[in-house]
């Protein structure tokens, strides 16, 4: 896939968690064979790239606090909509405001929400309002939305297009142990606390400096991180740090040096006021560094073991007094903090690997392009086992309807729970008898015989089985629903077997006819059913199937409201596709036509009310009852029911 990423400052990752996320994710995606380009700003991009396989597209912007990201995201969007790309991936709710332009241009859009940025204290009232609007736009117009924490995932209303995919951790094995950088800083190892992050208000470096003043110890504090170009705030932080000779500010450090800092720190300190999912904490824990963290929901997602135990020392909040207490606690209990850090390292290694994150993101991309969820994308055609599919209908009573690109099979990818619908009106026995007479008369005309052993599969309440028996057939019935089977026995005293047709004991090559009346559309695996049919049917015997006709004009007109889309229908066939299926299973199709049925006004009123408009159905039913025609039979052919008769002709 051609993937374009918008919303970062630049690469390599020198300026924050979003940049680290994009670099690590993009590198893995290129390893998976994707073409990844990141749109970058010139003053954050020291070289034209590529960086770890990620191509860079450097565009200008207006380098101010409020316009830097906005103008760059706008220009990047204008550029990308003219490109031949598969997915445009926005990072952050601010940049994603422009995703609506990509949608209008027909592009597939994925947005990762790293944080609800309007919660950051650095923004004024108007900026916070604009970011809230941008968030709504991103969720509404992106094909898929990724949140890096469950906390943010749960913040949004339930939505099938929102996916949780966390940030990841580097593999410590890629960074051999070293101490040259810390020695250059005048450190010995395990004699300093470590802050990694931007010098930005929401990260709380000023809170940490105030807390550190209260630590009566020769322990040092190393503050590593790039500038956020908030000059007033940064100046105050640097002034406060210069007043304490124990504080070292390194500025930006590359991945190898920061790995060395993590490995040799006495403890990592996260002093943030808010976090989406802190990449620096994940990295610190991956390298086995004990940690002190402000108690935030995103932190608990990372730093809680599967048995619910904390994996870091918590400060109650970001106040200097709370941070001081937590730092003193971890310094006083070295042995326990190291044990906890060892457990934490295993925990994040097992749960936050970039390789798995890239694969999950790839699935989201595929879903954005195809319209399928990862689970739907994994589904294969029940006939030809192909994974190639396209979306026919987004939402129906049968779920999301897919069409196999290779063989044309229609199937439901996500059948919904059985819907709560009023009890179905049961038509008169005379109507069922008339319909059965028609189906069996067609069979007799084709087979040139009458009577014989008939196996009725999915007999439900037994109407067709009883009708066939009254016409002289020796009938055996199979029904998987115990309650329906009980009713059939009570009504007709049938020879009935309860269970799934594919599994119940039946004599081989015993039956002259096998009938499936409105059953084939329920079968999860048609090929397994066909194999069983061949087992029980005599050579030269007949298969009689009545099923919905997917190629009906009414389906094309009504679309997702077609009456045959109901919650327990999951397989649909055109006449040509069903003929192909039968011929592949050694059957010769001798009759294939759309047929009507004998019904009553009462049944018609019930079906209109159940599937389309309840008041209209009630009105028709009331009128039919008032004029005493509710049970009067008439013939109706809506041409959405297909009758197929095929002869078994083994090789």
N, C-alpha and C positions, 0 to 999 in steps of 0.2 A: 504493500500500500504506500501511497504518497501521503505523508503526514506533515502538516505544518503547525508549528506551535507558536502561539502568540500570548504575551503577557509577562514575559521575563525581562530582566534588565539586560543580561548578556551572559556569555560563556567564555572561559570556564567559570564555574560557580564561585564567585568571589563576594557576593553581596547578600545572600540570604537563603532561606529554606526553599523558596520557589525555584531559584536557580539550581540549587543542589538537586531538587526533585527532577527538574527537566533534564539535567545532565545525566543523572543516573538512569532515569527512565528511558531517555532518548538513546543512550548507549546500548541498553539491552534491546530496545526495539530494532536498532540497526543490526544487532547480532541475530535477531529473528528474521532478518531479510527485508525490513521496511526501509523506505527512503524518507529520512527525517530531516526537516529543515526548521531551525529556530529563528524567529525574527528577533533581532538584537538592536540595542541602542549603541551608538558609536562610542560614547565615553565609558561604557561598561564592557567593551569588547576589545581587548588588546591585540587580537590577531584576526584575520579574515576567516580562520577555520580551515578545514573542519576540526571539530573538537570531539574526539572519541567516536568518530564516524558521523557525527551530527553536522550537517551543513549549516552555515550561518547566512542569513539575509539581513544585512545591516541597513536600516532606514533611519533618516533623521527624525528629530522631534524638537520640542521646545523644552529646554532643560531647566524647568522650575518644579517646585514641589507639587503643584496642582495640575500642571499640563504635561509633565514628562511622560507618564504612563498613558494618559488619555490620548494625546496627539499621536504617540507612537502606535498605540493599538488601533486607532482609526486609520492611519496610513497603512499599517500592516494589513488591515482588513480590506482596504481598497486594492491593495496589491494582490492579495490571495484570491479574491473573487475572480480575477482574470487568469488564474492559473488552473491547470489540469491537476486537481488534487482529489484524493479520496476522503480525507478527514481534515477538518480544521479544529485544532485542539487549543482552546483558550485556557489560560491559567489565571484564576482570580476573577472575582465578580466584577471588578471595575472594567478590565479589558473585555469581558464577555458581554458588556452592554451592546457592543457592535456586532454580536453574533446574528442579530436580526438581519443585517445586511447580507451575511452569508446565506441565511435561509432564503432570502428573496432571490439570491443568485443561484439557488439550487444546490448549495454545498451541504455536506453532512457535517454537523457540528457536535463536538464533545466539549464540555466545560468541566474543569476540576475546580471545586471550591476548596481552597486551602484554609480559608478563614472567613468569618463574617466581618469583613474589614471595617464596617461602620462602628464596631465596638472598640476600635483603637482610639485611644485618648488624643492622638495627634490631630485628628480631623475635627474641623468645625462643623456647625450645624448644617450648613448647606452641603458640604461634602458628604456628611453622613446620610443626608436625605438622598443625594444622588447615588450613593452606593447601595442604599436599600432598593431604589428603583432598578439599578443595574442587576441586583440579585434576582429580582422578580423576572426581569427580561431573560436572564441566563437560564433560569429554571423553566420558563415558559417556552423559549424558542430553541434551546439546545435539544438535539435528538437524544443525547444521553448526558447525564450529570453525574460526576464522580465526587464523592465527599471523602476526605482523608480521615475522618473520625466518625464513629457511631453517633457521637453527640450531635454533630451537624446533620448526619443522615436522619436522625429522629426529629430534628428541628423542622424539617420540611414535611409537608403533608404526604401521606403514603402515595407513592408514584412508582409505577413499574419501570420508569426510565431513570431512576436514581440508584446509584450503586456505590457501595462502600469499598474503597480500595485504599489502604493506608500508605503512608510514606514507608521508606525502607531503610535498611542499614547496610553499610559497606561490609565486605567480608574482611575481617581482621587479618586473615592469612595473606591478603594481598599487600599488607603493610608490615614488613619485618620490624621487629623491635629495634628502637634506636634511642639515643639520648643526646645527640650532638646539638640539636636545636635548643633543648632546655639548658644545656651547659653554656651555650652562647648567651643565654638570658641570665646566667648566674644562678641557675637552679641545680639541685642535686637529684631531684626525683622524690615524689611523695611529700614534698615540702611546700606545696602550693594548692590553693583552690583554683578552679577553672571556670571562667565564663566564656561561652562561645555564642556569638550572635551579633546582630547589628547594634550599633550604639543608637538606639531608638527608644522613645518613651515606653512603648508597649512591652518591650523586652525587659524593662526594669533595671537597667544597670545602675541608675541613681539610687534605687532602693538597696541594691546589693552593696554599694559603696558605703551607705549610711550604716548598714548592718555590720559591715566588715570593720568599721571603726571601733565597734564594741567588742571585737574579738581580741582579748588580751593574750597575744601569742606572737611568736616570730614566723608563723605561717604566712606565706605570700599569697597574693591574688593575681592571677594572670587573666587579662581580658583580651580575648582574640576575636576579631570580627571586623568586617568592612564598614566603611562610612555610609550613613544613610542621607548625607547631605542636608541634615537638619542642623544647620550650623550653630544656632543659638543653643539648642539642647546639647549638642556635642561639645561645645565650648565649656559649658557648665560641668559636664561629666569629666572632661579632661582636666579642668581646674581642680575638681574634687579629688581626682586620682593623683594629681601631682602633689597634693598636700599630704599624701600618705606614702612614704618611701617603700612600703611593702607592696605597692600596686605596680604591676607591669602591664602596659597597653601595647600590644604587638601590631595592631592593624590587621589587615587581611593576611592569612596564612594558607598555604596550599594544602591539599589533602594529606600529603605525607607528613607535613609538620603538625597538622591538627591531630592526626592519628598518634603521633609521638606525645603530644600534649595530653590526650585522653589517657594513654597508657601509663603515664608517669604522674598523673594528678592524684592528690590525696582524696579529692572529691570534686565532682562537677556540681555547679549550682545553677538552677533554672529559677530566675527571679521574675518571670514574666507576669504581667497583669492579665493577659489573655493569650491563648494559644489555640491554633487549629489542630495540628499534631506536630509537636516539636521535633524536627529532624535532628537537632543537636543532641537532644536527650537520647534518641534512638542510637545515635552514633556513640555517645559516651557509654551507654550500657553495653553496646556490642563489644567495646574494647575493655569491658570489665571494670569500668570506673564507678565507684560508689557515687551516689547522687543525692543532693538535697533539692527538693522541688516545691514550688508553691502548689497547693492542693487545687488542681484544676481538673475538669472532667476529661480533657484530652490526655492529661498526664496519667490519670488512673487507667485509661484504656491501655496505655503502654506498660505501665509499671505495676500491674496487678497480676499475680500468678493465677494459674487455672484453679487453684484451690482458694482463691480470694485473698491471699496474703500480699501485703505491700512489698515492693521490690526496691523502694527508695525511702529516704527519710523525708517526711512531709513538713513543710511550714504551713501553718494554718491559713495564711494569706500572704500577700506580697509586702506587708508592712515591715520596716526594718527590725522591729522587735521580734516578730515571728521568724524572720530569716535568721536573726542572731541566735535564737534559741535552737533552731534546727541545725545550724552549723556547729554550735557547741556540742550538741548531742552526737553528731557523726564524728567529730574530732575525738570525743571522749571514748567512743566505742569502736575502735579500729577493727578488732577481730570480727565483730558481728557485722559491721558494714561491708567487709570484704566477702564474707560468706553470702550476704544478701546480693552483692554485686555479681558473684559467680553464678548464682541462680538466675539473676536478671539477664546476664549475657546469654545463657542458654535459651531463655525465654524469647528474647528478641531475635536471636538467630533462627529459631524455629518458626517464628510467626511474622517476621517482617523482612523477608528476603526480596531483593530487587528483582531477581529472576522471576519469582512467582508473581510479583506485582506487575511486571511487564507483560506476562502472559495473560493476567486478568485484564489489563488495559487493552491488550490486543483483542480479547473477546468482546470488550465494550465497543471497540472500533468496528468489529465485524457486525455487531448488533446495530450500530448506527447506520452502517452502509446497507445492511439487508433488512432492517426493521425488526430483527429478532433479538430476543434476550439470549444470554449465553446458553441457558438450558434449551431454548428452542433451537438455537443454532446447532446444538449437538444432535438433535433429532434426525433420524434418517427415514427415508420413504419406506412404508410398510410393504411395498411390493418389490421395488428394485434395489433398495438399500442405499440409494444415492443421498448424499447430503446437500445437493444443490436444490434450492427451493426458492420460491418467491411468495410474497404475501398476497393472498387473494382478498381477504376481508379482515380488517383490524379487530372488530369485536362483533361477535354473533352470539346467539344462545348456545351454540356449539363451541364457543371459544374463538381463538384466532385461527383462520383457515389458510392453509398453505397449499401450494401446488408444486409437485415435483417437476423440476425443469427437465429432467431426463425422460420420464415415462408418462407424465401428465396425471399421475394419481393425486387426488385431492384428499387432504386429511387435516384434522384439527391438531394443532401443535400444543394447545393449552386448554383442554376442556374445562369449563368452569364447574364449580360445585353445582349439584342438582338444584335447580331453581325451585323456589316455593311457588307453586302454581295451584289454582283451584283444582279439585278432583275432576278428572276427565269424564265427560259425558260418554256413556257407553251406548252405542247404537243398538238398534233392535236386532235380535237373533236372525230375523228374516233377511235383513240387509247383509249380514255376514254370510248367510247361506247363499244368497244370490251372488255375492262376490266370489265365494269359493266355487260355485257352480261354473262361473265364467272361466276361472283359472284352470279348473280341472277339465272343462270341455275343450279348451285350447290344447291342453296336454293330450287328451284322448285323440283329438283330431290329428295331432302330429305323430303320436306313437302308434296310432292305429289299434290301440288296445284300450280296455277299461279294466279297472280294478288292479290288484296286485298289492305288494307290501310297500307301504309308504312310511317314511320316517319324517316327522314334522319337527324341525329343529327350532327351538325358541317359541313354543306353542302359546306361551303366556297363559291366558285364561281358557284356552282350549277351543275357541270358536272354529278355527279352520280345521283342526284335527277332527272335531265332531262332525263338521260338514263333510269332510272326506270320508269318514266312516259311514255316513248315511248314504253315500254314493257307491258303497261296496268295497272300499279300500280297507285292507288290513293295516291299521294305523298303530304305530309306536310313536310316542311324543317325548321330547326332551325339553326341559325348562330349568334354567339355572336359578330362578327366583323361587324360593320355597313357598312364599305367601301366594304367588300366582299359581304355583303348582297345586297348592292346597285348594284354591278356588276352582281350578280346572277339574280336579278329581270330584269335588262336590257337585259341580254343574253337570259333568258328563261321564263320570266314572271311567276315565281314560286309562289306557295302559301307558303309564307315565313314569319317566326316569328323571329324578332331580339331580342336576349337576351341569357342568360345562360339557358341551358337545365334544370338545377335543379330548376329554378325559374319561367320560363315563364308559362303562363296558358295553360294547355293542358287537354283534356277530359280524364277521367279515363277509364281504360280497353277498349280502343277504337281502338288500332292499332293491326294489324295482325303481323306486322314486325317492328322492330326498328333497324336501321342500324347505325353503327359507322365506317366510312371509314377513317382510319388514324387519329383517334380522341382520342382513349382511352389513348394513351401515353401522352396526354396533360392534363388529368383530375387530378386536385390536390387531390380530395377526391373520389376515385373510389367507396367506399361504399355508399356515398350519391347518386352518379349517378345510382348505381344499385337499390337503393330503389326507385328512380324516374322511372326507367325502369319498375319495377314491377307494379307501379301505372298506367302507361299508356298502358301497353301491356295486351292483352287479355290472359286469361288462355289458354295454348296450343299454344300461339303465339311464334314467333321466334325472336331471337336476332342474328344479323349478324354483326360480328366485323372483321375488317381488321386492323392489328397493327404490329409493328416491332417484329421480333422474336429474343429475346435476346439470345436464345440458338443456333443462327446461327454460322456456321463454320467461316464465314467471320468476325464476331465480335471477335472470338477467335484469328484469324490471325491478323486483323488490330488493335485490342485493342482500345485505346482511339481515333483512327482515323476512327472508324467504321462510315459508312455514316448515320446511324440512330441517332448518337449523334449530335443533332443540338439544338440550343439555346432554342427552345420552347418545346422540348421533356423532360419530367421530370419523367415519370414512364415507367418501362420496365418489360416485363413478359416473362418467359419461357413458353413453352406449358403446362407443368405440373402445374405451378403456376397459370396460367390463368384458367385452368380447375378447380382447387381447389376453386378459387374465385367464379366461376359461380355455382359450385355445392353447395357452402355454401349459395348461394342466391336463391336456389330452381330452378336451371336450369339444364337440362340434356344436356350434350354436345353430339351432333350427328355428328359433323364434326370438325376436328382439324388438319390442314395440312399446310405445307409451300407451298406457291403458287408463281408463277411468274407473269409477267404482259406483256401486249403488249405495246411496246414503239417504239421510233424512234431513229435513230442515233443522231438527233439534241438534243433530251432530254438526251441521254447518254453522249454526249459531254459536255452539260451544267452541269450535276451532277459531272462529273469527274473534271471539272474546278472549280466548287463551293466548293467541299469538299476535293479535293486532290491536284491537280496541275493545276493552271489556264492556263499556256502555253500549256500543253498537251491537255486540254479540247478545247482550241481555235484551236489547230492544227487539232484535230479530227473533230471539227465542220466545219472548212474550207475545209477539204478534202471531207466531206459528202456533203457540198453545191456544191463544184466544180464538183462532179460526179452525182449531182442531186438525192441524196438518203437521204437527211436530214429528209424528212418526210415519208420515207418508213417504214412500220411497220414490226416489227419482235418480236418474243417471247423470253423473257429472264427470267430465274428463278435463282436468286442469293441465294435463300433459306433463305432470311432474312425478308420475309413478311409472316405473318401467317393469315390464314382465319379460323375463328371459327364460327360455327353455333350451337346455343343452343336453346332448347325448354323450355319455361316457364311452370313449372309443380308445381303449388302451392299445399301445403298440403291440 
